[in-house]
Amino acid sequence: MKIAHFSRWGFLMAAVGSAVGLGNIWKFPYITGEYGGGAFVLVYLLTVVLVGFSVMIAEMLIGYLGRRDGVGAFEDLAPRHKERWKYAGFMGLSGTLVMFYYSVVIGWIFYYITLSFGTLPATIPEAEGIYNHLMTQGIGVQIFFHTLSFMIVTAVLVRGIKGGIERFNLILMPALMLIIAGMLVYVMNLENFSKALSYMFVPDWGRLTSEAFAVAVGHAFFTLSLGMGAIMIYSASLEKSSNLVRASIFVIITDTLIALAAGLVLFTLLFQYGAEPAKGPGLVFISLPSVFHAMGLVGNVLAVLFFLALAFAGLTSSVSLVEPMIQYLIDRWNMSRIKAAVSMGLFFYVFGIVAIFSLNTDTASYLTWGGKNFFDWVDYMTSNVLLPLAGLIMAIFVGYVVEKERVASVLQEQMGWFYPIWRCSVRYIAPVALFVVMLNLMGLIEF
Ligand code: PFF
């Protein structure tokens, strides 16, 4: 099996493109708002450093040593019980499931880009009306823009690692960074920037419930694209003798800086124009458009740029969510890339439509079980169950199963004195943390 190689910069941009997604710009600010700011951000940052970093290296290592699809990599690297470990590899294919809702949200963003060219809603109730109408009645609009998202993602994936994924990221990621940096400079000159700073960085420990704690840890994994095979499949295309440690540090720092910058931009604007920071998933779709309206023409320009950046972030993550499955089909089922990409595209496209119907007032009741609709179930199962579980399995696999010498042969030199600390983290700290958090996210334990 032959996997094309990324260039070094191409790999970094693709990995950052995967990590920086809707999680950074849409989810991070609204969950920070919901769970009370500073203390939540601190737990998230600590998890990124203490657990996320070591699991990212573990996931990169599996891809890098395996040099093939996720399932094959687990099989090749397990010295014994290859048949059993193969099933762990299947967990890394679950990214395509995330696309059931991820592509739908990208569709909303496209819709908001079109809105930003015209008159934006002047008040929060008006903005709420537009958002709620889109959610509960706008089936046609949602399907239209979800189709656009499906077409772009599939077109990139059909072109493969070099001509598709690498090129796409090399253009969109620098553009996204430029937009966010520009917006950050803009808000730094506003009066309420310092208020946003203290909202995000001064912890109010009283608001850190056990749920907030678990959500912060879960989000740290989601935002770093861990546990879904994305980082793994990209690392299978790394040049030999690449430095995994440096690459993960780069990805983690860039991902974190972009999330923090997006949060600061959003909260400064919200405070400046007296809007609510704790608005839930509607934060960027409800509070923000009315803020942009209040800013006049500058607001329209900022709105277009902001939603474009959000779309770029979402699209570059999307390709990484589906690529592991495509590589699996190519490797194991001997499918051509075009056939694999189109069939996986259609797969998430169809279920995305089910997700859209599950939000609609007329059809929601048929697609709701146990108080959650299909859209929420997919989000819940992927973020709260599959992702931490797969992260846990990867840490255990690299910490206990892959031969020690093989792991050391790559990482010891790259890490130096840090190597024993990393090993301790993948063997003990990460599995325990992930296990506890997973049980909490599933509502099985409280702490
Ligand atoms: N990291 C992406 C985000 O923050 O939106 C989401 C994601 C992409 C998760 C790829 C997992 C993955 F494999």
Boltz pocket constraint, residues with backbone or C-beta under 6 A from the ligand:
constraints:
  - pocket:
      binder: B
      contacts: [[A, 18], [A, 19], [A, 20], [A, 21], [A, 22], [A, 23], [A, 24], [A, 95], [A, 221], [A, 222], [A, 223], [A, 224], [A, 225], [A, 226], [A, 227], [A, 228], [A, 229], [A, 230], [A, 231], [A, 317], [A, 318], [A, 320], [A, 321]]
      max_distance: 6.0
